[in-house]
Amino acid sequence: MNSFSLNGKTALIYGCDCEISKATACALAVSGARVIVIDSDTTSFKAFEDALGADGFSIKSIEIKPNNLSEEIDNILKKYGRIDILVNNPGARFSQANSEIQNAQWDMMVTHGLSQAFAAIKAVVPRMKKAGFGRIVNISSYAARIGFGFTGIDFSVYNAGMTSMTRQLALTYAGTGINFNAVAPGPLEGKGACGYNDAELSDILKKTPLKKLCKPEEVAAAVLYLCCDESNYVTGETMNINGGFYMV
């Protein structure tokens, strides 16, 4: 048995401007999937794409117009014939302190972010349902349940929406062969930690039993599991990759 194999599968990752998406693209490609990454701007992904491609892995980034997302994904379906996996990470980031959030920031994070995630799902579900197979993984965050003073309310609401959407759609499509799950990482190492000052990092580590930050590769490993046959009996779940954050 070839565990955690995605040979013959086509994976679509929506959102590339973060380390989680890069680590996930690598994990899925190494496991045999043909990986397509879409975003409104893929500039930051190109060097990573070229490096993986040079190693012989199937990976392609495509710049899209988010306001025309359904048509863009339909064009990808026509070109590649199938999308078996959708990893939904349309780019939500930490925002300003709650007192400084403007309406435009709220709309970009919550209204636009959730609408884009849902639009991507709507675009792939009919073909997945017809094929009798699909894996959809929404990237959420620990902030859906627990916030800090530096966690904007728009960021928390966006991520809570992603987990709620996951549960509802999992129930709606149960029995069709499409499994919906979410992954909620804790505070991240690397680029994800750049927004924390020393006091914030100290507070995070104090509240984390494992006393370390989350690695993007650890998030990608959870996504990989949820995309493989080994997770056939898992749907409607949110995997919390946070070093025991919710225990304290």
Rosetta blueprint (number, residue, H / E / L):
1 M L
2 N L
3 S L
4 F L
5 S L
6 L L
7 N L
8 G L
9 K L
10 T E
11 A E
12 L E
13 I E
14 Y E
15 G L
16 C L
17 D L
18 C L
19 E H
20 I H
21 S H
22 K H
23 A H
24 T H
25 A H
26 C H
27 A H
28 L H
29 A H
30 V H
31 S L
32 G L
33 A L
34 R E
35 V E
36 I E
37 V E
38 I E
39 D E
40 S L
41 D L
42 T L
43 T H
44 S H
45 F H
46 K H
47 A H
48 F H
49 E H
50 D H
51 A H
52 L H
53 G H
54 A H
55 D L
56 G L
57 F L
58 S L
59 I E
60 K E
61 S E
62 I E
63 E E
64 I L
65 K L
66 P H
67 N H
68 N H
69 L H
70 S H
71 E H
72 E H
73 I H
74 D H
75 N H
76 I H
77 L H
78 K H
79 K H
80 Y H
81 G L
82 R L
83 I L
84 D L
85 I E
86 L E
87 V E
88 N E
89 N L
90 P L
91 G L
92 A L
93 R L
94 F L
95 S L
96 Q L
97 A L
98 N H
99 S H
100 E H
101 I L
102 Q L
103 N H
104 A H
105 Q H
106 W H
107 D H
108 M H
109 M H
110 V H
111 T H
112 H H
113 G H
114 L H
115 S H
116 Q H
117 A H
118 F H
119 A H
120 A H
121 I H
122 K H
123 A H
124 V H
125 V H
126 P H
127 R H
128 M H
129 K H
130 K H
131 A H
132 G L
133 F L
134 G E
135 R E
136 I E
137 V E
138 N E
139 I E
140 S L
141 S L
142 Y H
143 A H
144 A H
145 R L
146 I L
147 G L
148 F L
149 G L
150 F L
151 T L
152 G L
153 I H
154 D H
155 F H
156 S H
157 V H
158 Y H
159 N H
160 A H
161 G H
162 M H
163 T H
164 S H
165 M H
166 T H
167 R H
168 Q H
169 L H
170 A H
171 L H
172 T H
173 Y L
174 A L
175 G L
176 T L
177 G L
178 I E
179 N E
180 F E
181 N E
182 A E
183 V E
184 A E
185 P E
186 G L
187 P L
188 L E
189 E L
190 G H
191 K H
192 G H
193 A H
194 C L
195 G L
196 Y L
197 N L
198 D H
199 A H
200 E H
201 L H
202 S H
203 D H
204 I H
205 L H
206 K H
207 K L
208 T L
209 P L
210 L L
211 K L
212 K L
213 L L
214 C E
215 K L
216 P H
217 E H
218 E H
219 V H
220 A H
221 A H
222 A H
223 V H
224 L H
225 Y H
226 L H
227 C H
228 C L
229 D H
230 E H
231 S H
232 N L
233 Y L
234 V L
235 T L
236 G L
237 E L
238 T E
239 M E
240 N E
241 I E
242 N L
243 G L
244 G L
245 F H
246 Y H
247 M H
248 V L
